[in-house]
Amino acid sequence: MRAVHSLAAMPLAAAIAGLLYLAAVTMRALRRVASAWCLLSMPTAAVLAYRLWDHHVGPESFALWRLELTPHRMAFVLPLAALSPFFVLASRRGGVRDGKRSQATSALACFSVAAALTAAMSDHFFLLAGMCALTTWCFISVMVLRGSAAGRSLPWVFPLALSDLCLALGVLFFYRADPTRGLLFPPAPLRPEGAYAAACALMLAAALLRLGMFPTHLWMPEVSRGGRDIILVHVLAVDLSLGAFLLFAVARLVFVWGGAWTWACLGVASISALVVSRELLSAREGGEVTGLLCSSLGAGLALVAAPGGQSALAAMRVGLWAGLSAVALVELGRGATRGGSWFKVVGGASLMGMPPLAGFAWLWLGLSALHGAFSGGTTVLFMACLPLLLAQSWVMGTTSLLVPKDGETTRGEAWLGALGLTAACVVVGLFPGAMIDLLMREYGLPVELPVPGWQSLGAAVLLLSVPAAVLLALWAREKEAPGMSDVMPPMRALPLLAKGRFHGRMFASTEKARVALVACGLLLYIGWAAIMAYLALR
């Protein structure tokens, strides 16, 4: 066995996990074996592939058949391979009645992850389009297992099917432009002119559809009601990771992306972020909020990636680690018991951009990318994007804290998933410089930090957060006021809520109160925003 064979180990490990879950439909003894294999094999295969690639070829390509591992692709393969096992475990259901269906849906989730990993490492357009289509069919199969009628499922599948169609047509136009070039990725990015312009536009549309950048993705709240496995694995991990990779591939690997393409992506991302933020403020049910958070996360990824350049690529890559973990924790908090209510707190705080969680690093890198691209004569555009990016994070974070419980209890496997996702949030938040070095090895990207070093920031935050957590815990021990049972303990610690002034009315039940909570979040971070703006514009 050669070192290059480790490339196939990642999708193969996911496929084997799917087969084990499929066998567990009839052999219940294999359930724990399948979960253990899923939890251990994929992250191990990812670490092994990275270490072997780093040892043998460094920043060069590592190729096996039509699979290729480069520094470009590594940044998308690593988070998907490392985090998806936690998503699969966290989405599993319990009970004898749903046992067989749970094994089947977990198997389809693993097959979808295997297809997404193959697509992210593919250097052939036909294989890329085929694997994206396979993830869509896995999603359709899960919907069929859920028992949804075919007519009701069509609107849910429409954006993904349209994305696959746009990608297939883009590949066709790419081939028709120059048949002698074949369907391999070009050795150097091409200029989108003539037939290549049509191919670039179609591939860009496919990427934005996967990310949830169009109004058709308001279907996500409906999809999230189909089950936790759908929202965590298929919508969050697979679709957002594939969408980010397709956006990166169009912008860097296939075409020289600039001019009109930059403005198009920036405009669509800005409009989408505004629309989704408005919908988040009026969201009511937990599933609806989680679905809208996925759409907002896709808009945020495209917003920071729109300027192009190395800073934008770093922001988008770190955003994958930060966003996937945070939204997944919010979703897990919906069904958590009282002891697991901290899931939502960690996820919402990370979405707000609170250090030492990963959301802080993502917001700072996004501001740096926008400032670097839209300085000088386009400073007005930067000043327009700055409040949009900050307001999006505040709305996402404060709204996620109000997600009500859905009655679905959290099992032991979900606790393992939540702990792994929390660790990822903290590690990326404390050491984003090391994460950037890991993900941007081909550039050696210098990042201007708002403090002398990330480690000193982490130490300062820990010193402040420990006594703050103790005070919040003591404050939350006060007797609950009537109607406050659904409000989380950290929310009861707010001065507005601590003494139960609302009594019989739950705080999250009125539109004015929801807007007031978002306003509190804005006031809480207005100083942070001022510091960031000053550092970015100086």
C-alpha positions as CSV (number, residue, x, y, z in Angstrom):
1,M,0.0,0.0,0.0
2,R,1.3,3.4,-1.0
3,A,0.9,6.7,0.8
4,V,-1.3,8.1,-2.1
5,H,-3.9,5.4,-1.4
6,S,-4.9,7.4,1.7
7,L,-6.9,9.6,-0.6
8,A,-9.4,6.9,-1.2
9,A,-9.5,6.0,2.5
10,M,-11.7,9.0,3.4
11,P,-14.7,8.4,1.1
12,L,-14.2,4.6,1.5
13,A,-14.4,4.9,5.3
14,A,-17.7,6.8,4.9
15,A,-19.0,4.2,2.5
16,I,-18.1,1.3,4.8
17,A,-19.9,3.1,7.6
18,G,-23.0,3.4,5.4
19,L,-22.8,-0.4,4.6
20,L,-22.5,-1.2,8.3
21,Y,-25.6,0.9,9.1
22,L,-27.4,-0.8,6.2
23,A,-26.5,-4.2,7.6
24,A,-27.7,-3.1,11.0
25,V,-31.2,-2.8,9.6
26,T,-31.5,-6.6,10.0
27,M,-28.6,-7.2,12.5
28,R,-29.1,-4.9,15.5
29,A,-25.8,-6.0,17.0
30,L,-24.0,-4.0,14.3
31,R,-25.4,-0.6,15.4
32,R,-22.7,0.2,17.9
33,V,-20.1,-1.2,15.6
34,A,-21.3,1.1,12.8
35,S,-21.4,4.2,15.1
36,A,-17.9,3.4,16.4
37,W,-16.5,3.0,12.9
38,C,-18.2,6.2,11.8
39,L,-16.7,8.2,14.7
40,L,-13.2,6.9,14.4
41,S,-12.5,6.0,10.8
42,M,-13.3,9.2,8.9
43,P,-11.3,11.7,11.2
44,T,-8.5,9.2,11.4
45,A,-8.4,8.8,7.6
46,A,-8.5,12.6,7.2
47,V,-5.5,13.1,9.6
48,L,-3.6,10.3,8.0
49,A,-4.1,11.7,4.5
50,Y,-3.0,15.1,5.6
51,R,0.1,13.9,7.4
52,L,1.1,11.7,4.4
53,W,0.5,14.5,2.0
54,D,2.4,16.9,4.1
55,H,5.3,14.5,4.5
56,H,5.6,13.4,0.9
57,V,4.7,16.3,-1.4
58,G,4.1,19.3,0.9
59,P,2.2,22.0,-1.0
60,E,2.2,20.0,-4.3
61,S,-0.7,17.8,-5.5
62,F,-1.3,14.3,-4.2
63,A,-3.1,12.3,-7.0
64,L,-4.7,8.9,-7.2
65,W,-6.8,8.1,-10.4
66,R,-9.2,11.1,-10.7
67,L,-8.8,12.0,-7.0
68,E,-6.5,14.9,-6.2
69,L,-5.5,16.4,-2.9
70,T,-4.0,19.9,-3.0
71,P,-3.9,22.7,-0.5
72,H,-6.9,24.2,-2.3
73,R,-9.0,21.1,-1.8
74,M,-7.6,20.2,1.7
75,A,-9.4,23.1,3.3
76,F,-12.8,21.7,2.1
77,V,-12.1,18.0,2.6
78,L,-10.8,18.3,6.2
79,P,-13.8,19.9,7.8
80,L,-16.2,17.6,6.0
81,A,-14.3,14.5,7.0
82,A,-13.6,15.6,10.5
83,L,-17.1,17.0,11.4
84,S,-19.5,14.8,9.5
85,P,-19.2,11.8,11.8
86,F,-20.4,14.0,14.7
87,F,-23.3,15.2,12.6
88,V,-24.2,11.6,11.7
89,L,-24.1,10.5,15.4
90,A,-26.0,13.6,16.6
91,S,-28.8,13.0,14.1
92,R,-29.5,9.3,15.1
93,R,-32.9,8.5,16.6
94,G,-33.8,6.1,19.3
95,G,-36.7,3.7,20.0
96,V,-37.6,0.3,18.7
97,R,-40.2,1.6,16.2
98,D,-37.8,3.9,14.4
99,G,-34.8,1.5,14.7
100,K,-34.8,0.2,11.1
101,R,-35.6,3.6,9.6
102,S,-32.8,5.2,11.7
103,Q,-30.2,2.7,10.4
104,A,-31.3,3.3,6.8
105,T,-31.2,7.1,7.1
106,S,-27.8,6.9,8.8
107,A,-26.6,4.7,5.9
108,L,-27.8,7.3,3.4
109,A,-26.2,10.1,5.3
110,C,-22.8,8.2,5.2
111,F,-23.2,7.5,1.5
112,S,-24.0,11.2,0.9
113,V,-20.8,12.3,2.9
114,A,-18.7,9.8,0.8
115,A,-20.1,11.3,-2.4
116,A,-19.3,14.8,-1.2
117,L,-15.8,13.9,-0.2
118,T,-15.2,12.3,-3.6
119,A,-16.6,15.5,-5.3
120,A,-14.3,17.8,-3.3
121,M,-11.3,15.7,-4.4
122,S,-12.3,15.2,-8.0
123,D,-10.3,16.7,-10.8
124,H,-12.7,15.6,-13.5
125,F,-15.9,17.5,-14.2
126,F,-18.0,14.4,-15.0
127,L,-17.1,12.8,-11.7
128,L,-17.8,16.1,-9.9
129,A,-21.3,16.4,-11.4
130,G,-22.1,12.8,-10.8
131,M,-21.1,12.9,-7.1
132,C,-23.2,16.1,-6.6
133,A,-26.2,14.3,-8.2
134,L,-25.6,11.3,-6.0
135,T,-25.9,13.5,-2.8
136,T,-29.2,14.8,-4.2
137,W,-30.5,11.3,-4.7
138,C,-29.5,10.3,-1.2
139,F,-31.5,13.3,0.1
140,I,-34.5,12.2,-2.0
141,S,-34.2,8.7,-0.6
142,V,-34.3,10.0,2.9
143,M,-37.4,12.0,2.1
144,V,-39.0,8.8,0.8
145,L,-38.1,7.0,4.0
146,R,-39.7,9.8,6.0
147,G,-43.0,8.9,4.2
148,S,-43.5,12.2,2.6
149,A,-45.8,12.2,-0.5
150,A,-44.0,12.8,-3.8
151,G,-45.9,16.0,-4.5
152,R,-44.9,17.5,-1.2
153,S,-41.3,16.5,-1.6
154,L,-40.8,18.2,-5.0
155,P,-40.5,21.8,-3.7
156,W,-37.9,20.6,-1.2
157,V,-35.8,18.9,-3.9
158,F,-36.2,21.6,-6.5
159,P,-33.2,23.8,-5.6
160,L,-30.8,20.9,-5.4
161,A,-32.0,19.4,-8.6
162,L,-31.7,22.8,-10.3
163,S,-28.1,23.1,-9.0
164,D,-27.3,19.7,-10.5
165,L,-28.8,20.7,-13.8
166,C,-26.9,24.0,-13.9
167,L,-23.6,22.1,-13.1
168,A,-24.3,19.5,-15.8
169,L,-25.0,22.2,-18.4
170,G,-22.0,24.1,-17.3
171,V,-19.8,21.1,-17.8
172,L,-21.4,20.6,-21.2
173,F,-20.7,24.2,-22.3
174,F,-17.2,23.9,-21.0
175,Y,-16.6,20.8,-23.2
176,R,-18.3,22.3,-26.2
177,A,-16.1,25.4,-26.0
178,D,-13.0,23.3,-26.6
179,P,-13.5,19.5,-27.0
180,T,-9.7,18.9,-27.2
181,R,-9.4,20.1,-23.6
182,G,-11.5,17.3,-22.3
183,L,-13.4,17.3,-19.0
184,L,-10.3,17.7,-16.7
185,F,-9.9,20.8,-14.6
186,P,-7.7,23.2,-16.6
187,P,-4.0,23.5,-15.5
188,A,-4.5,27.3,-15.2
189,P,-7.7,29.3,-14.7
190,L,-9.4,30.4,-17.9
191,R,-10.9,33.7,-18.7
192,P,-14.8,33.6,-19.0
193,E,-15.2,34.7,-22.6
194,G,-17.5,33.3,-25.2
195,A,-18.8,29.8,-24.5
196,Y,-16.6,29.8,-21.3
197,A,-18.7,32.7,-20.0
198,A,-21.9,30.6,-20.2
199,A,-20.1,27.7,-18.5
200,C,-18.8,30.0,-15.7
201,A,-22.3,31.5,-15.2
202,L,-24.0,28.1,-14.9
203,M,-21.3,26.7,-12.5
204,L,-21.6,29.9,-10.4
205,A,-25.4,29.4,-10.3
206,A,-24.9,25.8,-9.2
207,A,-22.7,26.9,-6.4
208,L,-25.0,29.6,-5.2
209,L,-28.0,27.3,-5.3
210,R,-26.1,24.8,-3.1
211,L,-25.3,27.5,-0.6
212,G,-28.9,28.7,-0.4
213,M,-28.4,32.1,-2.1
214,F,-31.7,32.3,-3.9
215,P,-35.3,32.9,-2.7
216,T,-36.1,29.3,-3.6
217,H,-34.1,28.3,-0.5
218,L,-36.8,29.6,1.8
219,W,-37.9,25.9,1.5
220,M,-35.2,25.1,4.1
221,P,-37.5,25.6,7.0
222,E,-39.9,23.0,5.6
223,V,-37.0,20.6,5.0
224,S,-35.7,21.0,8.6
225,R,-39.0,19.6,9.9
226,G,-38.3,16.4,8.1
227,G,-35.8,15.3,10.7
228,R,-32.5,16.1,12.4
229,D,-30.6,13.9,10.0
230,I,-31.8,15.9,7.0
231,I,-30.9,19.3,8.5
232,L,-27.6,18.3,10.0
233,V,-26.1,16.0,7.4
234,H,-27.7,16.7,4.0
235,V,-28.6,20.4,4.3
236,L,-25.8,21.6,6.6
237,A,-22.7,19.4,6.2
238,V,-23.0,18.2,2.6
239,D,-24.8,21.0,0.8
240,L,-23.0,23.9,2.4
241,S,-19.6,22.2,2.0
242,L,-20.2,21.3,-1.6
243,G,-21.6,24.8,-2.3
244,A,-18.5,26.4,-0.8
245,F,-16.2,24.1,-2.8
246,L,-18.1,24.8,-6.1
247,L,-17.9,28.5,-5.4
248,F,-14.1,28.2,-4.8
249,A,-13.6,26.0,-7.8
250,V,-15.4,28.4,-10.1
251,A,-13.5,31.4,-8.7
252,R,-10.0,29.9,-8.5
253,L,-9.5,26.5,-10.2
254,V,-11.5,26.9,-13.4
255,F,-12.0,30.5,-14.3
256,V,-10.3,33.9,-13.5
257,W,-13.1,35.3,-11.5
258,G,-13.3,39.1,-11.4
259,G,-15.2,42.1,-12.7
260,A,-18.9,41.3,-13.2
261,W,-18.7,37.9,-11.4
262,T,-17.5,39.6,-8.2
263,W,-20.3,42.1,-8.3
264,A,-22.9,39.5,-9.1
265,C,-21.9,37.2,-6.2
266,L,-21.6,40.2,-3.8
267,G,-25.0,41.5,-4.8
268,V,-26.8,38.2,-4.5
269,A,-25.1,37.5,-1.2
270,S,-26.1,40.9,0.2
271,I,-29.7,40.6,-0.9
272,S,-29.9,37.0,0.4
273,A,-28.5,38.0,3.8
274,L,-31.0,40.9,4.2
275,V,-34.0,38.7,3.2
276,V,-32.9,35.8,5.5
277,S,-32.2,38.1,8.4
278,R,-35.7,39.6,8.1
279,E,-37.2,36.1,8.1
280,L,-35.1,35.1,11.1
281,L,-36.6,38.0,13.1
282,S,-40.2,36.7,12.4
283,A,-39.4,33.0,12.7
284,R,-41.4,31.1,15.3
285,E,-40.7,27.3,15.3
286,G,-37.3,25.8,16.1
287,G,-37.1,23.9,12.8
288,E,-37.8,27.0,10.9
289,V,-35.1,29.0,12.7
290,T,-32.5,26.2,12.0
291,G,-33.4,26.1,8.3
292,L,-33.1,29.8,8.0
293,L,-29.8,29.8,9.9
294,C,-28.5,27.4,7.2
295,S,-29.5,29.9,4.5
296,S,-28.0,32.8,6.4
297,L,-24.7,30.8,6.8
298,G,-24.6,30.2,3.1
299,A,-25.1,33.9,2.4
300,G,-22.3,34.8,4.9
301,L,-19.9,32.4,3.2
302,A,-20.6,33.9,-0.2
303,L,-20.5,37.4,1.2
304,V,-16.9,37.1,2.6
305,A,-15.8,35.1,-0.5
306,A,-17.2,37.6,-3.0
307,P,-14.2,40.0,-3.1
308,G,-11.8,37.2,-4.1
309,G,-8.1,37.0,-3.1
310,Q,-6.3,35.2,-0.4
311,S,-8.0,36.9,2.6
312,A,-11.4,36.0,1.2
313,L,-10.4,32.4,0.7
314,A,-9.1,32.2,4.3
315,A,-12.4,33.7,5.6
316,M,-14.5,31.3,3.7
317,R,-12.5,28.3,4.8
318,V,-12.5,29.3,8.5
319,G,-16.2,30.1,8.1
320,L,-16.9,26.5,7.2
321,W,-15.4,25.3,10.5
322,A,-17.1,28.0,12.5
323,G,-20.5,28.0,10.8
324,L,-21.1,24.2,10.5
325,S,-20.2,23.7,14.2
326,A,-22.3,26.6,15.5
327,V,-25.5,25.9,13.5
328,A,-25.3,22.2,14.4
329,L,-25.0,23.0,18.1
330,V,-28.1,25.2,17.8
331,E,-30.0,22.4,16.2
332,L,-28.9,19.9,18.9
333,G,-30.0,22.4,21.6
334,R,-33.6,22.2,20.3
335,G,-33.9,18.6,21.5
336,A,-31.6,18.7,24.5
337,T,-32.6,18.0,28.0
338,R,-32.0,20.5,30.7
339,G,-28.5,19.4,31.2
340,G,-27.7,19.9,27.5
341,S,-29.1,23.4,27.1
342,W,-25.6,24.8,26.8
343,F,-25.6,23.5,23.2
344,K,-27.6,26.4,22.0
345,V,-25.7,28.9,24.1
346,V,-22.3,27.9,22.6
347,G,-23.7,27.9,19.1
348,G,-25.5,31.2,19.4
349,A,-22.5,32.9,21.0
350,S,-20.3,31.6,18.2
351,L,-22.7,33.0,15.6
352,M,-22.7,36.3,17.4
353,G,-18.9,36.5,17.1
354,M,-18.0,36.2,20.7
355,P,-14.5,35.2,21.5
356,P,-13.0,32.7,22.2
357,L,-15.3,30.8,19.8
358,A,-14.7,30.3,16.1
359,G,-17.2,32.9,15.0
360,F,-15.0,35.7,16.2
361,A,-12.2,34.7,13.9
362,W,-14.6,34.3,11.0
363,L,-16.0,37.8,11.4
364,W,-12.6,39.4,11.7
365,L,-11.3,37.6,8.6
366,G,-14.5,38.6,6.7
367,L,-13.9,42.2,7.6
368,S,-10.3,42.0,6.5
369,A,-11.3,40.5,3.2
370,L,-13.9,43.2,2.5
371,H,-11.5,46.0,3.5
372,G,-8.7,44.6,1.4
373,A,-10.9,44.4,-1.7
374,F,-13.1,47.5,-1.4
375,S,-10.7,50.1,-0.1
376,G,-9.8,53.3,-1.8
377,G,-12.5,54.4,-4.3
378,T,-14.9,51.6,-3.2
379,T,-14.8,52.4,0.5
380,V,-18.5,53.3,0.3
381,L,-19.2,49.7,-0.7
382,F,-17.2,48.4,2.2
383,M,-19.0,50.6,4.6
384,A,-22.3,49.2,3.2
385,C,-21.1,45.6,3.6
386,L,-19.7,46.1,7.1
387,P,-23.0,46.6,9.0
388,L,-24.6,43.9,6.9
389,L,-22.0,41.3,7.9
390,L,-22.2,42.4,11.6
391,A,-26.0,42.6,11.7
392,Q,-26.3,39.2,10.1
393,S,-24.1,37.6,12.8
394,W,-26.0,39.4,15.6
395,V,-29.4,38.4,14.3
396,M,-28.3,34.8,13.8
397,G,-26.8,34.5,17.3
398,T,-29.6,36.2,19.2
399,T,-32.4,34.4,17.3
400,S,-30.7,31.0,17.8
401,L,-30.8,31.5,21.6
402,L,-34.6,31.7,21.4
403,V,-35.2,28.5,19.4
404,P,-37.8,26.5,21.4
405,K,-37.4,22.9,22.3
406,D,-39.1,20.4,19.9
407,G,-39.5,17.6,22.4
408,E,-37.0,15.3,20.7
409,T,-34.6,14.1,23.4
410,T,-30.9,14.0,23.0
411,R,-29.3,10.6,23.1
412,G,-25.8,9.6,24.2
413,E,-24.5,9.6,20.6
414,A,-25.7,13.2,20.2
415,W,-23.8,14.2,23.3
416,L,-20.6,12.8,21.7
417,G,-21.4,14.8,18.6
418,A,-22.0,18.0,20.6
419,L,-18.8,17.7,22.5
420,G,-16.8,17.2,19.3
421,L,-18.4,20.2,17.7
422,T,-17.9,22.4,20.8
423,A,-14.2,21.4,20.9
424,A,-13.9,22.4,17.2
425,C,-15.5,25.8,18.0
426,V,-13.1,26.5,20.8
427,V,-10.0,25.3,19.1
428,V,-10.6,27.3,15.9
429,G,-11.5,30.3,18.0
430,L,-8.4,30.2,20.2
431,F,-5.9,29.3,17.5
432,P,-7.2,30.6,14.1
433,G,-3.7,31.6,13.2
434,A,-2.7,27.9,13.3
435,M,-5.9,27.0,11.5
436,I,-5.0,29.5,8.7
437,D,-1.5,28.1,8.4
438,L,-3.1,24.6,8.2
439,L,-5.6,25.6,5.5
440,M,-3.6,28.1,3.5
441,R,-0.2,26.4,3.3
442,E,0.1,27.2,-0.4
443,Y,0.2,31.0,0.3
444,G,1.7,31.6,3.7
445,L,-1.0,34.2,4.2
446,P,-0.2,37.0,6.6
447,V,-3.2,38.0,8.7
448,E,-3.4,41.2,10.7
449,L,-4.7,40.4,14.1
450,P,-6.6,42.8,16.3
451,V,-4.5,41.8,19.3
452,P,-0.8,41.0,19.6
453,G,-1.5,37.3,19.3
454,W,-4.3,34.8,19.3
455,Q,-2.9,33.0,22.3
456,S,-2.9,36.2,24.4
457,L,-6.4,36.8,23.3
458,G,-7.4,33.3,24.4
459,A,-5.8,33.7,27.8
460,A,-7.5,37.1,28.4
461,V,-10.9,35.7,27.3
462,L,-10.6,32.7,29.5
463,L,-9.8,34.8,32.5
464,L,-12.9,36.9,31.9
465,S,-15.2,34.2,30.9
466,V,-14.7,31.9,33.9
467,P,-16.0,34.5,36.5
468,A,-18.7,35.6,34.1
469,A,-19.9,32.0,33.7
470,V,-19.9,31.6,37.5
471,L,-22.0,34.7,37.9
472,L,-24.4,33.6,35.2
473,A,-24.8,30.2,36.8
474,L,-25.5,31.7,40.2
475,W,-28.0,34.2,38.7
476,A,-29.8,31.4,36.8
477,R,-30.4,29.5,40.1
478,E,-33.1,32.0,41.0
479,K,-36.6,30.8,41.1
480,E,-38.3,30.7,37.7
481,A,-41.1,33.2,37.1
482,P,-44.4,31.9,35.6
483,G,-44.2,31.5,31.9
484,M,-40.4,31.5,31.8
485,S,-39.9,27.7,31.6
486,D,-39.0,27.8,27.9
487,V,-36.4,30.6,28.3
488,M,-32.9,29.3,28.7
489,P,-31.0,30.0,32.0
490,P,-28.5,32.4,30.4
491,M,-31.4,34.4,29.0
492,R,-33.0,34.6,32.4
493,A,-29.7,36.1,33.6
494,L,-30.4,39.3,31.6
495,P,-31.5,42.2,33.8
496,L,-34.7,42.5,31.8
497,L,-35.7,38.9,32.6
498,A,-34.0,38.0,35.9
499,K,-36.9,39.1,38.1
500,G,-39.7,37.8,35.8
501,R,-41.3,41.2,34.8
502,F,-43.3,39.5,32.0
503,H,-44.8,36.9,34.4
504,G,-47.5,35.1,32.4
505,R,-46.1,36.0,29.0
506,M,-43.0,34.2,27.6
507,F,-40.4,36.6,26.3
508,A,-40.0,35.0,22.9
509,S,-43.8,35.0,22.2
510,T,-44.1,38.6,20.9
511,E,-42.6,40.3,18.0
512,K,-41.7,43.4,19.9
513,A,-39.9,41.4,22.5
514,R,-38.0,39.5,19.9
515,V,-36.8,42.7,18.2
516,A,-35.9,44.1,21.7
517,L,-33.6,41.1,22.3
518,V,-31.9,41.6,19.0
519,A,-31.5,45.3,19.9
520,C,-29.8,44.2,23.2
521,G,-27.4,42.1,21.1
522,L,-26.6,45.1,19.0
523,L,-26.0,47.3,22.0
524,L,-23.9,44.6,23.6
525,Y,-21.5,44.4,20.6
526,I,-21.6,48.0,19.4
527,G,-18.2,48.6,21.1
528,W,-16.8,45.5,19.5
529,A,-18.0,46.7,16.1
530,A,-16.5,50.1,16.5
531,I,-13.1,48.6,17.3
532,M,-13.3,46.3,14.3
533,A,-14.3,49.1,12.0
534,Y,-11.5,51.4,13.3
535,L,-8.8,48.7,12.8
536,A,-10.1,47.8,9.4
537,L,-10.3,51.4,8.1
538,R,-7.1,52.9,9.7
